[in-house]
Amino acid sequence: MSLSDFVSYRGRIVDTVSRAIVGKEEEITLIAVCYLCGGHILLEDVPGTGKTMLFRAFSKATGGSFKRIQFTPDVMPSDVTGINFYNMKSGEFEFRPGPVFADMVLADEINRATPRTQSSLLEAMAEGQVSVDGVTRKLGETFMVAATQNPIESYGTFPLPEAQMDRFMMRLKLGYMTRAEEVSVALRRDTNEIIGELPQAVTREETLALRAALDSIEISDVVMGYVMDIIDRTRNDSRFNIGASPRGTIALCRAARAYAAFAGRDYVSPDDIKTLAPYILAHRIYYRTAVGSAESEELFRGMLDEIKTPTEA
């Protein structure tokens, strides 16, 4: 696979999804990075900003199956993973797969589920498999969890524990559209119709081939040193209680390779690391004082500015 294949892959996804989701090219690129790396994504934003529509459009562009789970406190783990039921006709127990058996699983308002139900996703997200009644079943190679939560509401919610947050490769926010973008969306036809007509932009085989080629993107010793400077600072800074995990280090390097390849480069630059670090590391760090997600990202970016960025040369 050549660099032009990466650039074309990213361009086709962004162009297709942008027909339905206006003005979010960079966010679509970041989701494509996460998807190509086999990671999972957490989208935090207020209701009505297009989170569900974005993931539906993305699943159409990538040609995968899409399932949505609307989490509430009464959703059980079996509602997610599936159950064994007794078939009266055959006289045998059969497995009925849950919605987790899809290419893209939208875990809507995941923090409204109880901790027990939240934990039912841990094995799926970390190992790409589900165990029910002692039987382990593999999930698809392009399996991805896209979870959403409202950062404002706290009544009736269960904050995601550290282990669950660490399973998400990225945490993103969509934000509001510009005035002109919102006017264009308000006056056009229904977004659901547009998403229904979206073509498949990339194939599963193409995704897996590019994923295998990511290791060819170089990370120099200087850039790797910059990565470790950031990681070490999160673990030794007095503002933080818990620093970034080794899983965070791996995720940052992997995502930076995809981001660089999408830009047509066969090497990772320090700017790639600085751009991606807040999305990949800020939600893995725990602060000595309680802060919201917006504040945590702001504090992280402030810390990042204190670390000397090596020049690309």
Sequence and secondary structure as in RCSB ss.txt:
>XXXX:A:sequence
MSLSDFVSYRGRIVDTVSRAIVGKEEEITLIAVCYLCGGHILLEDVPGTGKTMLFRAFSKATGGSFKRIQFTPDV
MPSDVTGINFYNMKSGEFEFRPGPVFADMVLADEINRATPRTQSSLLEAMAEGQVSVDGVTRKLGETFMVAATQN
PIESYGTFPLPEAQMDRFMMRLKLGYMTRAEEVSVALRRDTNEIIGELPQAVTREETLALRAALDSIEISDVVMG
YVMDIIDRTRNDSRFNIGASPRGTIALCRAARAYAAFAGRDYVSPDDIKTLAPYILAHRIYYRTAVGSAESEELF
RGMLDEIKTPTEA
>XXXX:A:secstr
  HHHHHHHHHHHHHHHTTTSTT HHHHHHHHHHHHTT  EEEE  TTSSHHHHHHHHHHHHT  EEEEE  TT 
 HHHHHEEEEEETTTTEEEEEE TTSSSEEEEETGGGS HHHHHTTHHHHHHSEEEETTEEEE  TT EEEEEE 
SS  TT     HHHHHT SEEE      HHHHHHHHHSS HHHHHHT    S HHHHHHHHHHGGGSB  HHHHH
HHHHHHHHHHH TTEEE   HHHHHHHHHHHHHHHHHTT SB  HHHHHHHHHHHHGGG EESS   HHHHHHHH
HHHHHTS      
